């Protein structure tokens, strides 16, 4: 769908995360598939979903598992994201969820969302992953006065219907605990929630997978999957992997043509992040920026941002439409301008890092976990930019399905189950995206 630059599997993103001392280099000695192999389960995609699924399959069911990734290990979205452990992984409003799935399923969905956040925290504790956890809640900041009224209602629903601990902070209160700025008219907070270093979290999961003797091949792109009798034959690097079951765990970086039943069901959207130079206490005080908890605002084309442990500010927004490196540079300048518009006292702050990745949207506007009918091919995707909290949990749930091969083994909300509808005339996906962006820009301009 996008320019080949964004699918350059050879080069790691020039992100802030990779600039830190993470002991990443010790994982570069992973094998590249160089001979024919046979396994019980082949997992395509070595991100949060694939690693979590593999770890659970190995620990609970003692299966012979292989994970492959097209890029150098750690290349994908699991290390490119902003490290926000927040909810919900959907673009549907609460009213839309209830209308489509009913009240009980919506309550169950939010229960699963909280389970996801807690599961990520449990993985950190279980495997003793040092991933710079910061903050103890999430904030949603009203970027207009009218949006604050909507946050009040949302907080009431979180507390009364979903049992989620939520509070409302007016503009003056949030200025004392959060930050000031041109687009701060109060905030909603909810727990649980936190921020982390996504690369360090990823490497912790990777290390756990390797300790479980899971076979992992990087720089190994699967180019085709065919079926022979009771086995699947996956081709990569001019070799084949023979497997009884296949798991698709590529999320936004899935490329059509691999599994026909999944083709045209994922809309990858580019998200772009910038990170400032470290700010002094005086500079931080210009906008009273105190909290280390992750923040999103209420724009339709939302901004997301957080203070990092070394007092840099991370700021993210939707990326370009092209996918080329040139387009990335141009949109990064626009996002820097937006950042300094929200925080005008930081107009002279320098930007040290900028990078991007793909998030996965679908027609159902919610995650999908399931099994392709009449096949032993399983999938989990569509986290809608909330993969830190939902992808590891979804991988764990997926492992149950892979082992049991039926939905009966999954006690989760119906919101998650099954494939989304195909995107009509999928070759028009960029056109659809441009139209949506235009509509959202108008709504944001009109403060709707």
N, C-alpha and C positions, 0 to 999 in steps of 0.2 A: 504493500500500500504506500509506503514511504520511500524516499530516496535511499539508495544503498548505504549511504554514510551512517545511517542510524542502525544498520544491521552489520556493521564492521566488527565481526566476532574476534578479530585479532587483537584489538587495542582496548584496554580498560578505560573507563571514563576518567577524565581528569578532575576527579571530585575531591572535596575536602576530606572525605573519609579515607581515601587512599594516601593522603598526604601524612596521615598520622602513623605512629609506630604500632602496627597491629600484628606483627609477625606473619603477615600475609605471605611473604616470599617462600616460607617453608612448605606451603601447599602447592607450589608451582611444579613440584616433581610428580604430580599425579600422572597416571598413564594416559596415553592417547591410544584408542583402540587400534590394534595392529594385526589382530588375528580373529578368526571366527570364534564366537562365544555362544554359550547356551545358559539360560537362567530361568527361574520360575517366574520372575516379574521383571519387566523392563520399564523403567521410569524415564520419560523424556522430559528433561528440565531439572537442573540441580539447584533450584532456588528453595525458598522456605517451604513451599508445598511439597516438592519432591523429596527433600531431605526429611521432613517430618513424617511423610508417608512411609519412606524407607525405614527410618528408625523404628517406627511402631511395628511395621511388618516384621522386622528382624527381631526385635525384643520380645514381641508377644507371640509370633507365629513361626519363628525360626525358618524363614524362607530364604532362598538364594536369590539375592536382589542385585540388579545392576542399575545405576543411574548414569545417563549420558547428558552432556551439555554441549551445544554447538560452539560456545565460546570458551576462552580461557576461564578457568574456575573463578567464580565470583563476578562474572561479566554482567549479569542480568540485573533485573529490577530489585532483587533482594538486597543489593549493595548500593543501588542508585537512589533509593528513597530518602525521605527526610527523617525517618526514625520516629514517626508519630504512632503511638499505640492508642488509637482512638476508634470510635464507632459513630454511626453504623456504616457497613459496607454497601450502601445503596444510595441511589439518587432519588428514590421514591420518598415522598413525605409520609408522615405517620398516617394521615388520612387516606392517602393512596394505597398504602399497605393494607390498611383495614378494609378498604373497599374491595381490593383485589383478593385478599387472602382471608379476611375475617379477623375479628378481634383476638381470638385465641391463638391463631397462627402468628399474628403480629407480636403478641406478648411472648410467644415461644421464640420468635426470631430475635427479639431484643435480649431474651435470656441467653440465647446462643451467642449473641454479640459479646455479652459480658463474660461468658465462658471463654470466648476467644482471647480477650484481654488477659484474663487470669491464666489461661493456658500458656501464653507467651511468657508471663512472669514465672510460671512454674518451671518452664523449660530453662529459663535463666538460672533459677535456683537449683534445679536438679543436676544440671551439668556444670554448675559453678562458672557461668559465663560472665566475664568482666566486660560489660558493654556500656559503661558510662550511663547507667540509668539516672534520669533526672526528672524532677517534677513528680507530683502525686495526684494529678487530676488533669482534665482537659478543659479548655476554655473555648467557647464560641462567642465571638465579639460582634456586637451589632454595629454595622458600619453606617447606619442611619437611625434616627430616632424612632421611625416607624417599625424598624426591624427589632428594636428592643421590646416592643409590646408583644411581638410574636415569640420572642425568646421566653418571656414570662409564661405564656401559655404552654410552651414546649417543656419548660422546667416542671410545671404542674403535672403534666402527663408522665414525665420521667419518674416523678416521685410517687404519684397515686396509682398509675396503671402498671408501670413496668418495674417498680421497686428499685429504681436507680437513684442513688443519692445525688441530688442536684440542688444547686443554689443559684439565686439571682443576685447580681452585683450591679448597682447603678453606676453611672459614669464616674461619680466622685469616689465611690468605693473601689472600683476597678483601677482608677488612677493610682490608688495607694498600694494595691497588691499586684497590679499587672503592669499597665503602661498608659501613657497618654498618646495623643496623636490626632490627626485630622479625621480618622474614621473609627473613633472609639466613643460609643454612646451607651456603654454598659455591656455586661456579659453574662452568659450562663456558664456555670461550671458543673462538671459531673465526674463521678468516680465509679469504678477505677479507671485509671489512665496515667500515662507517663510517656517519657521520651527515652530514646536509646541511640547508641551508635549502631546503625544497621549492618555495617561491615563486620564489626566485632561480634554482634549477635549471630550473623551468618557463619562466621568462622567457628564459633562455638558449636553450632549445629553440625557443621561440616566435620569438625573434630570428633563429635559424638558418633556420627555415621561411620567414620573410618575406624573408630574403636570397636564398632559393631561388625567389623569386617565386611562392610558393604562395598561392593565393587563400584568405583566411580571413574568414569572416563571423561575428560574434558577435551576440547577441540575435536569433538566427535559429533558431527551433525548428521542426524537421521534424514536421509533423502527419500526413502520410500518404505512403506509397510504393506506387506502382502500376507495372505493367509494360505497355509498349506496344512490340510488335515486339522489337527487340534493345536497347531502351533502358528505363531506369527513370525514372519521373517522380516527383520528390519535391516536395511542397508545403510552403512556408514563407512567412510574412508575405504571404499572398495572391499569391505568385509561385511559379514552378516552376523546379526544377533538373533538367535532362535529363542523364543520365549512363549510361555503359556498365556501370559497376560501382559497387557501394556497399559501404562498410565500416562496420560497427557497432562503435564504440569508446567506448561510454558507461559500461561497467562497472556499478557499483552504482547509478548514476542512470538506468539504462535503465527506461523505463516501458512496460508491456505495451500492445499495441495497434498498434505500429509495424510489426513484422515477425512474422508469425504463427508462424514456425518457431522464433523465439527466445523468444516469450512463455512465461511460467510456468517458465522455466529458471533464473532468477536470484533469489536470496534476498538482498535488500539488508539490511544490518545497520548500525545506527547505532553509531558509535564516538565517544567524547567525550574531549576533551583539556582539561586545565587547565595554566596556567603561573603560577608564583609570581613575586613581586617578586625583584629581584636579591639574592642572598645574600652577606653579607660572608664573609671568610675564617673568622672566628670561628664564624659560623652553619654554614658548610659543615663545619667541623671537628667539630661536634656529632655528625655521622654519618659523619665521615671520608670525605666524598664527593669522590673524586679524579678518576675517569675521565670522559672526554668521549665514550667509546664508547657506543653504544646498548645498552639492557638490556631484556630481557623476563624475566618470572618463570615458574614452572612451574604456576601456578594453571590450572584448567580455564577459568575466566573470567579470563584473564590480565591482569596489569598490565604496562604498558610505560612506560619513563621514560628520561630522559637529562639530563645537565647541558648547558645551552646555553652558547655562547661568552661571554655576559655574566653567567654564573653564576646564572641562573635555573634552576629545575628544571621540566621538562616531564613531566607524568604523565598517562597515558591509560588508559582502561578502556572496557568496553562501555557504550553509551549507553542512552537510554530506548526504550520500545516505541511510544510515541504518535507522536512526530515534531513535536509542537506546541512552540512557543517556551516555554510554561509548563512543559511536561514537561522540556524541556532545562534550565531553571533549577533544577528540583527535583533532577534526576540529578546536576547539577554539584555541588550541595551534598553529595550522598552520596559522590561521588568525592573531594571534598576531605576528607571524613571518613575515607575509606579511605586516602588518601595520608598523612594524619597518624597513622593507626593503624600504617602500615608504618614511618613515620619520626616517632616520638613526640616527639623533641627539637625538631621543627619545628612544634609545635602552635600557635605564635603567628605563623607565617609567613602573609603575605597572598597571596591569589590575585588576580593582575592580569588574566588573560585566560581565557576559556573559550569553546570552540566545538565543533562536531561535523561529521561527514560520513558518507557511506555507503560501506561496503566490500561487495564482492560475494562471496557464498558460493553454492555450487551443490551438487547432489546427488552429484556425483563428488568433491567436496571438493578440487578441484585446478583449475588454469586450463584454459580451452578456447580453442584456436586452430583455425580451420577455415573451410570454405566450405559454404554450404547446398546440398544436392544439387539438381542441375538448375537452379541459379540462379547468377548472378554477384553474389551477396551474401556478404560475408566478415565474420568476427567474431573478436574476442579479448576475453575477460572472465574473471572469477572468480579474482582474484589473492589472495583470502583475506588481505587486510590486508598484503600484501607487494609493493605496486605499484612502489615506488621501484626495486627490483632487477629485477622481472619485467615491468613494463609497457613500458618502452622497448625491452627485448630482444624482447618479444612483438610489439611494433609493427614491429620490423625483420624478424622472421620472417614476420609477416603480409604485409609488402610483397612477399616472395618468392612467397608463395601468390597474392596479387592479380595479380602479373605472370605467374606460370606457370599459375595456375588449377588446380593439382592438388597433392595431398599429396606427390607424388614430388619436388617442389622443396624440401621441408622435411626436413632431416636432424636431427630432434629426437625426444625420447622420446615414446613412444605415450601417456604420461600426459597430455600436452598436447592430443592430437588428438581432434577431434570434439566434438559437443554433449553436454552432460550430459542425463540423463533429466529429463523434466518433473517439477515438484513436484506431487504428487497434490493435487487440489482446491486450487489455488493461492490461492483466496480465504481458506483457512485458514492462510496463512503466519504470521500473527501468533500464532496459537494454537500452531503447531509451535514457534515461537521461544520462547514463554513456557515451554513444556514442557521444551525443551532447557536454557534458563536455570535452571529449577527443579532439573533433574537435576544440572547442573554446580554449582549452589550447595550442594546436598547433598553432592556428592563433595568439594568444597573444604572444607566444614564437617567432613567425616569424614577429611580429609587423604588422600584417595585419588588 
